[in-house]
Amino acid sequence: MSRPAPSTMSIYLASNSPRRRELLHQIHVRHEALLFRGPGREDHDINEDVRPGEDAFTYVQRVAHAKAEGGIQRMHWRGLPPQLL
């Protein structure tokens, strides 16, 4: 199965980062923001605090996984069709 060309690909962006949107625009990847953050960096289901004794690698994996899971939940709650996340 071949992948669609980047110009026809569309992804959900589970991030409020203007830089990430800019980068996707630069490489011509269509995206739909799947925003879920409140004001500032608040997000009740994703804790980005470093846990005691947590190394950087473990922290990044944990937070990335939590954000991906949160994005998938929001996709399902909104009844959106599956796409890359």
MARFIVO-287596 format. One record per residue (C-alpha): residue number from 1; residue in three letters; chain; z, y, x. Coordinates in steps of 0.5 Angstrom, whole numbers. Each point is the difference from the previous one (the first is absolute). Layout:
N
@num->NUM; residu->ALA; chaine->A; z->Z; y->Y; x->X
...
END
This chain:
85
@num->1; residu->MET; chaine->A; z->0; y->0; x->0
@num->2; residu->SER; chaine->A; z->-2; y->7; x->3
@num->3; residu->ARG; chaine->A; z->4; y->6; x->0
@num->4; residu->PRO; chaine->A; z->-3; y->6; x->-4
@num->5; residu->ALA; chaine->A; z->-2; y->6; x->5
@num->6; residu->PRO; chaine->A; z->5; y->5; x->1
@num->7; residu->SER; chaine->A; z->-4; y->5; x->-4
@num->8; residu->THR; chaine->A; z->1; y->-4; x->-6
@num->9; residu->MET; chaine->A; z->7; y->-3; x->1
@num->10; residu->SER; chaine->A; z->6; y->3; x->-4
@num->11; residu->ILE; chaine->A; z->7; y->-1; x->2
@num->12; residu->TYR; chaine->A; z->7; y->2; x->-3
@num->13; residu->LEU; chaine->A; z->4; y->4; x->5
@num->14; residu->ALA; chaine->A; z->7; y->-1; x->-2
@num->15; residu->SER; chaine->A; z->2; y->6; x->5
@num->16; residu->ASN; chaine->A; z->1; y->8; x->-2
@num->17; residu->SER; chaine->A; z->-3; y->1; x->8
@num->18; residu->PRO; chaine->A; z->-5; y->6; x->0
@num->19; residu->ARG; chaine->A; z->-2; y->-3; x->7
@num->20; residu->ARG; chaine->A; z->-1; y->-7; x->-3
@num->21; residu->ARG; chaine->A; z->-5; y->3; x->-5
@num->22; residu->GLU; chaine->A; z->-3; y->4; x->5
@num->23; residu->LEU; chaine->A; z->-2; y->-6; x->4
@num->24; residu->LEU; chaine->A; z->-2; y->-4; x->-5
@num->25; residu->HIS; chaine->A; z->-5; y->6; x->-2
@num->26; residu->GLN; chaine->A; z->-2; y->1; x->7
@num->27; residu->ILE; chaine->A; z->-2; y->-8; x->0
@num->28; residu->HIS; chaine->A; z->-3; y->1; x->-7
@num->29; residu->VAL; chaine->A; z->4; y->-5; x->-4
@num->30; residu->ARG; chaine->A; z->1; y->2; x->-7
@num->31; residu->HIS; chaine->A; z->8; y->-1; x->-2
@num->32; residu->GLU; chaine->A; z->4; y->1; x->-6
@num->33; residu->ALA; chaine->A; z->7; y->3; x->2
@num->34; residu->LEU; chaine->A; z->5; y->-5; x->-3
@num->35; residu->LEU; chaine->A; z->6; y->5; x->1
@num->36; residu->PHE; chaine->A; z->7; y->-2; x->-2
@num->37; residu->ARG; chaine->A; z->4; y->5; x->4
@num->38; residu->GLY; chaine->A; z->5; y->5; x->-3
@num->39; residu->PRO; chaine->A; z->1; y->7; x->3
@num->40; residu->GLY; chaine->A; z->1; y->0; x->8
@num->41; residu->ARG; chaine->A; z->1; y->-7; x->2
@num->42; residu->GLU; chaine->A; z->4; y->-3; x->-5
@num->43; residu->ASP; chaine->A; z->-2; y->-7; x->-3
@num->44; residu->HIS; chaine->A; z->5; y->-4; x->-3
@num->45; residu->ASP; chaine->A; z->-3; y->-7; x->1
@num->46; residu->ILE; chaine->A; z->-2; y->1; x->7
@num->47; residu->ASN; chaine->A; z->6; y->2; x->5
@num->48; residu->GLU; chaine->A; z->-3; y->3; x->7
@num->49; residu->ASP; chaine->A; z->7; y->0; x->3
@num->50; residu->VAL; chaine->A; z->0; y->-3; x->7
@num->51; residu->ARG; chaine->A; z->5; y->-6; x->-1
@num->52; residu->PRO; chaine->A; z->6; y->-1; x->5
@num->53; residu->GLY; chaine->A; z->-3; y->-4; x->6
@num->54; residu->GLU; chaine->A; z->-7; y->0; x->-3
@num->55; residu->ASP; chaine->A; z->-5; y->1; x->5
@num->56; residu->ALA; chaine->A; z->-7; y->4; x->-1
@num->57; residu->PHE; chaine->A; z->-4; y->-6; x->-1
@num->58; residu->THR; chaine->A; z->4; y->-3; x->-5
@num->59; residu->TYR; chaine->A; z->1; y->7; x->-3
@num->60; residu->VAL; chaine->A; z->-8; y->1; x->-1
@num->61; residu->GLN; chaine->A; z->-1; y->-7; x->-3
@num->62; residu->ARG; chaine->A; z->6; y->1; x->-5
@num->63; residu->VAL; chaine->A; z->-2; y->6; x->-2
@num->64; residu->ALA; chaine->A; z->-8; y->-1; x->0
@num->65; residu->HIS; chaine->A; z->1; y->-6; x->-4
@num->66; residu->ALA; chaine->A; z->5; y->3; x->-5
@num->67; residu->LYS; chaine->A; z->-5; y->6; x->-1
@num->68; residu->ALA; chaine->A; z->-6; y->-5; x->-1
@num->69; residu->GLU; chaine->A; z->4; y->-4; x->-5
@num->70; residu->GLY; chaine->A; z->2; y->7; x->-4
@num->71; residu->GLY; chaine->A; z->-8; y->1; x->0
@num->72; residu->ILE; chaine->A; z->-1; y->-7; x->-3
@num->73; residu->GLN; chaine->A; z->5; y->1; x->-5
@num->74; residu->ARG; chaine->A; z->-3; y->7; x->-2
@num->75; residu->MET; chaine->A; z->-7; y->-3; x->-1
@num->76; residu->HIS; chaine->A; z->3; y->-5; x->-4
@num->77; residu->TRP; chaine->A; z->4; y->5; x->-5
@num->78; residu->ARG; chaine->A; z->-6; y->4; x->0
@num->79; residu->GLY; chaine->A; z->-5; y->-6; x->-2
@num->80; residu->LEU; chaine->A; z->-5; y->2; x->6
@num->81; residu->PRO; chaine->A; z->-5; y->-5; x->2
@num->82; residu->PRO; chaine->A; z->2; y->-3; x->7
@num->83; residu->GLN; chaine->A; z->-3; y->3; x->6
@num->84; residu->LEU; chaine->A; z->2; y->1; x->7
@num->85; residu->LEU; chaine->A; z->7; y->3; x->1
END
